[in-house]
Amino acid sequence: MTEFDAASLAKVVAFVGERDEQTRKELRHTLSRIGVKQVSAHGSLANISALIKDVKPDLVILGDDLDPGVFEFIRAMAPQQDRR
């Protein structure tokens, strides 16, 4: 398993999509506390979708109740594989 030092974590770009404001704040705080410097937290899938067009994240955390289309969004983000 790869070890992540402080310098590596500082380069990570993380997006958090969560409807509940308190949970969003906790996730942002937790990621920041471990050394992730670039955390963008939003309460809607539309905001995350718009942001992803400009910035490619290393980590995306989404609540399953964020939006009815959240699972389609995740499938669209996944690397395309031969699904025979």
N, CA and C of each residue as an Amber inpcrd file, in Angstrom:
protein
   252
   0.8390000  -1.1750000   0.0000000   0.0000000   0.0000000   0.0000000
   0.8870000   1.2420000   0.0000000   0.4930000   2.2110000  -0.7660000
   1.2510000   3.4490000  -0.8670000   1.0850000   4.2850000   0.3940000
   2.1840000   4.8170000   0.8580000   2.1410000   5.7270000   2.0000000
   1.9920000   7.1560000   1.4720000   1.1520000   7.9230000   2.1240000
   0.9630000   9.3140000   1.7420000   1.5640000  10.2050000   2.8170000
   2.5380000  11.0060000   2.4080000   3.1170000  11.9420000   3.3570000
   2.3770000  13.2710000   3.2500000   2.7570000  14.2110000   4.0890000
   2.0810000  15.5070000   4.1360000   2.1480000  16.2280000   2.7940000
   3.2840000  16.1430000   2.1240000   3.4230000  16.8130000   0.8290000
   2.4920000  16.2060000  -0.2150000   2.3390000  14.8910000  -0.1960000
   1.4430000  14.2170000  -1.1410000  -0.0130000  14.5870000  -0.8730000
  -0.4050000  14.5520000   0.3910000  -1.7930000  14.8790000   0.7460000
  -2.1310000  16.3260000   0.4270000  -1.1460000  17.2080000   0.5410000
  -1.3890000  18.6240000   0.2600000  -1.7410000  18.8540000  -1.2080000
  -1.3760000  17.9220000  -2.0760000  -1.6480000  18.0490000  -3.5090000
  -2.9920000  17.4560000  -3.9130000  -3.6340000  16.7290000  -3.0230000
  -4.9010000  16.0610000  -3.3260000  -6.0230000  17.0910000  -3.4810000
  -6.8200000  16.9080000  -4.5170000  -8.0120000  17.7230000  -4.7430000
  -9.2130000  16.8460000  -4.4250000 -10.0100000  17.2540000  -3.4420000
 -11.1620000  16.4610000  -3.0080000 -12.4490000  17.2590000  -3.1670000
 -13.4740000  16.5950000  -3.6850000 -14.8040000  17.1830000  -3.7890000
 -15.7420000  16.3950000  -2.8800000 -16.5460000  17.1140000  -2.1320000
 -17.5360000  16.5050000  -1.2520000 -18.9080000  16.9980000  -1.6850000
 -19.8180000  16.0720000  -1.9310000 -21.2000000  16.4040000  -2.2480000
 -22.1020000  15.7760000  -1.1950000 -22.7150000  16.6070000  -0.3870000
 -23.5500000  16.1190000   0.7180000 -24.6390000  17.1500000   1.0010000
 -25.8640000  16.6850000   1.1000000 -26.9910000  17.5920000   1.3410000
 -26.9570000  18.2100000   2.7280000 -26.5970000  17.4240000   3.7200000
 -26.6190000  17.8920000   5.1040000 -25.4090000  18.7860000   5.3850000
 -25.6720000  20.0160000   5.7700000 -24.5960000  20.9900000   5.9800000
 -23.6170000  20.5610000   7.0660000 -24.1160000  20.0280000   8.1690000
 -23.2320000  19.6100000   9.2610000 -22.3170000  18.4660000   8.8200000
 -22.8580000  17.5100000   8.1010000 -22.0400000  16.3980000   7.5950000
 -20.9980000  16.9150000   6.6160000 -21.3950000  17.8420000   5.7550000
 -20.4660000  18.4580000   4.7990000 -19.2970000  19.1110000   5.5410000
 -19.6190000  19.8640000   6.5830000 -18.5780000  20.5310000   7.3750000
 -17.6500000  19.5240000   8.0450000 -18.2200000  18.4360000   8.5690000
 -17.4130000  17.4060000   9.2280000 -16.4710000  16.7170000   8.2440000
 -16.9770000  16.4040000   7.0600000 -16.1280000  15.7690000   6.0460000
 -14.9970000  16.7100000   5.6250000 -15.3310000  17.9730000   5.4210000
 -14.3070000  18.9610000   5.0630000 -13.2610000  19.0590000   6.1690000
 -13.7150000  19.1240000   7.4030000 -12.8050000  19.2310000   8.5510000
 -11.9060000  17.9930000   8.6570000 -12.4860000  16.8190000   8.5040000
 -11.7170000  15.5790000   8.5950000 -10.6380000  15.5200000   7.5170000
 -11.0020000  15.8350000   6.2850000 -10.0220000  15.8190000   5.1970000
  -8.9290000  16.8590000   5.4300000  -9.3180000  18.0290000   5.8740000
  -8.3340000  19.0780000   6.1570000  -7.3930000  18.6680000   7.2840000
  -7.9480000  18.0440000   8.2960000  -7.1500000  17.6330000   9.4550000
  -6.0730000  16.6050000   9.0770000  -6.3710000  15.7370000   8.1060000
  -5.3640000  14.7450000   7.7140000  -4.3740000  15.2980000   6.6970000
  -4.6030000  16.5310000   6.2340000  -3.6250000  17.1690000   5.3650000
  -4.0650000  17.4930000   3.9600000  -5.3190000  17.1900000   3.6110000
  -5.8260000  17.5360000   2.2830000  -6.1290000  19.0340000   2.2940000
  -5.4220000  19.7800000   1.4660000  -5.5380000  21.2430000   1.4780000
  -6.6350000  21.7740000   0.5520000  -6.9520000  21.0210000  -0.4970000
  -7.9070000  21.4870000  -1.4920000  -9.1930000  20.6780000  -1.4010000
 -10.1060000  21.1290000  -0.5570000 -11.3930000  20.4560000  -0.3650000
 -12.4890000  21.4190000  -0.7850000 -13.3310000  20.9780000  -1.6890000
 -14.4660000  21.7780000  -2.1320000 -15.7340000  20.9990000  -1.7960000
 -16.5580000  21.5560000  -0.9110000 -17.7650000  20.8610000  -0.4460000
 -19.0090000  21.6080000  -0.9180000 -19.9520000  20.8320000  -1.4520000
 -21.1740000  21.4190000  -2.0160000 -22.3980000  20.6210000  -1.6000000
 -23.5390000  21.2780000  -1.6330000 -24.7920000  20.6580000  -1.2450000
 -25.6520000  20.2150000  -2.4010000 -25.1070000  20.2980000  -3.6270000
 -25.8970000  19.8570000  -4.7780000 -25.0000000  19.2030000  -5.8170000
 -25.5750000  18.2640000  -6.5320000 -24.8450000  17.5700000  -7.5900000
 -24.5590000  18.5190000  -8.7520000 -25.4380000  19.4730000  -8.9770000
 -25.2200000  20.4390000 -10.0640000 -23.9270000  21.2180000  -9.8460000
 -23.6690000  21.6130000  -8.6140000 -22.4270000  22.3460000  -8.3180000
 -21.2010000  21.4680000  -8.5350000 -21.2660000  20.2180000  -8.0810000
 -20.1520000  19.2890000  -8.2640000 -19.9310000  19.0440000  -9.7560000
 -21.0000000  18.8350000 -10.5120000 -20.8940000  18.5890000 -11.9540000
 -20.2310000  19.7590000 -12.6690000 -20.6140000  20.9560000 -12.3200000
 -20.0290000  22.1420000 -12.9480000 -18.5470000  22.2580000 -12.6100000
 -18.1960000  21.9800000 -11.3890000 -16.8110000  22.0900000 -10.9450000
 -15.9150000  21.0540000 -11.6180000 -16.4280000  19.8470000 -11.7930000
 -15.6480000  18.7610000 -12.3920000 -15.2900000  19.0680000 -13.8410000
 -16.0620000  19.8950000 -14.4930000 -15.7420000  20.2660000 -15.8780000
 -14.4520000  21.0830000 -15.9460000 -14.1360000  21.7910000 -14.8600000
 -12.9450000  22.6490000 -14.8360000 -11.7730000  22.0460000 -14.0740000
 -12.0580000  21.2540000 -13.0550000 -11.0190000  20.7080000 -12.1830000
 -11.2320000  19.2070000 -12.0460000 -10.2020000  18.4370000 -12.2930000
 -10.2880000  16.9790000 -12.1490000  -9.8590000  16.6050000 -10.7230000
 -10.7830000  16.0930000  -9.9180000 -10.4460000  15.7520000  -8.5320000
  -9.7170000  14.4130000  -8.4190000  -8.9950000  14.2660000  -7.3300000
  -8.3700000  12.9890000  -6.9990000  -9.3230000  12.1300000  -6.1830000
 -10.2290000  12.7810000  -5.4790000 -11.1550000  12.0940000  -4.5750000
 -12.5160000  12.7650000  -4.6610000 -13.5650000  11.9550000  -4.7940000
 -14.9400000  12.4670000  -4.7940000 -15.7210000  11.6670000  -3.7650000
 -16.3470000  12.3780000  -2.8340000 -17.2040000  11.7500000  -1.8210000
 -18.6010000  12.3120000  -2.0230000 -19.5630000  11.4260000  -2.2910000
 -20.9340000  11.8630000  -2.5510000 -21.9060000  11.1180000  -1.6540000
 -22.8430000  11.8470000  -1.0900000 -23.9230000  11.2240000  -0.3430000
 -24.8710000  10.5510000  -1.3180000 -25.3740000   9.3760000  -0.9730000
 -26.2700000   8.6620000  -1.8950000 -27.6260000   9.3400000  -2.0360000
 -27.9250000  10.2720000  -1.1390000 -29.1910000  11.0050000  -1.2230000
 -28.9920000  12.4220000  -1.7570000 -27.8240000  12.7060000  -2.3220000
 -27.5160000  14.0440000  -2.8210000 -28.4570000  14.4610000  -3.9330000
 -28.7690000  13.5240000  -4.8130000 -29.5790000  13.8250000  -5.9930000
 -30.1030000  12.5060000  -6.5410000 -31.2820000  12.5100000  -7.1520000
 -31.7810000  11.2540000  -7.7340000 -30.8560000  10.6760000  -8.8080000
 -30.0490000  11.5040000  -9.4470000 -29.1710000  11.0340000 -10.5030000
 -27.7400000  10.7660000 -10.0570000 -27.5290000  10.6400000  -8.7510000
 -26.1550000  10.4970000  -8.2500000 -25.4690000   9.2260000  -8.7650000
 -26.1860000   8.1330000  -8.8860000 -25.5500000   6.8950000  -9.3270000
 -25.2250000   6.9350000 -10.8200000 -26.0550000   7.5880000 -11.5980000
 -25.7470000   7.7760000 -13.0190000 -24.5190000   8.6640000 -13.1670000
 -24.4180000   9.6680000 -12.3350000 -23.2570000  10.5590000 -12.3330000
 -21.9830000   9.7740000 -12.0340000 -22.0520000   8.9010000 -11.0410000
 -20.8910000   8.0860000 -10.6690000 -20.5140000   7.1600000 -11.8240000
 -21.4930000   6.5270000 -12.4470000 -21.2040000   5.6390000 -13.5790000
 -20.5370000   6.4090000 -14.7160000 -20.9950000   7.6230000 -14.9520000
 -20.4330000   8.4260000 -16.0330000 -18.9940000   8.8450000 -15.7310000
 -18.6580000   8.9870000 -14.4580000 -17.2980000   9.3580000 -14.0600000
 -16.3360000   8.1820000 -14.1070000 -16.8490000   6.9850000 -13.9640000
 -15.9850000   5.7970000 -13.8800000 -15.2530000   5.5730000 -15.1920000
 -14.0170000   5.0770000 -15.1120000 -13.2870000   4.7610000 -16.3410000
 -14.0910000   3.7500000 -17.1670000 -14.1320000   3.9550000 -18.4370000
 -14.8920000   3.0660000 -19.3130000 -14.1430000   1.7520000 -19.4850000
 -14.8470000   0.6580000 -19.2460000 -14.2830000  -0.6650000 -19.3990000
 -15.1280000  -1.4540000 -20.3890000 -14.5460000  -2.5020000 -20.8740000
 -15.2950000  -3.3860000 -21.7500000 -16.2980000  -4.1360000 -20.8880000
 -17.5760000  -3.8480000 -21.0370000 -18.6120000  -4.4450000 -20.1680000
 -19.4380000  -5.4500000 -20.9660000 -18.7850000  -6.4810000 -21.4530000
 -19.4940000  -7.4950000 -22.2360000 -20.2980000  -8.4070000 -21.3910000
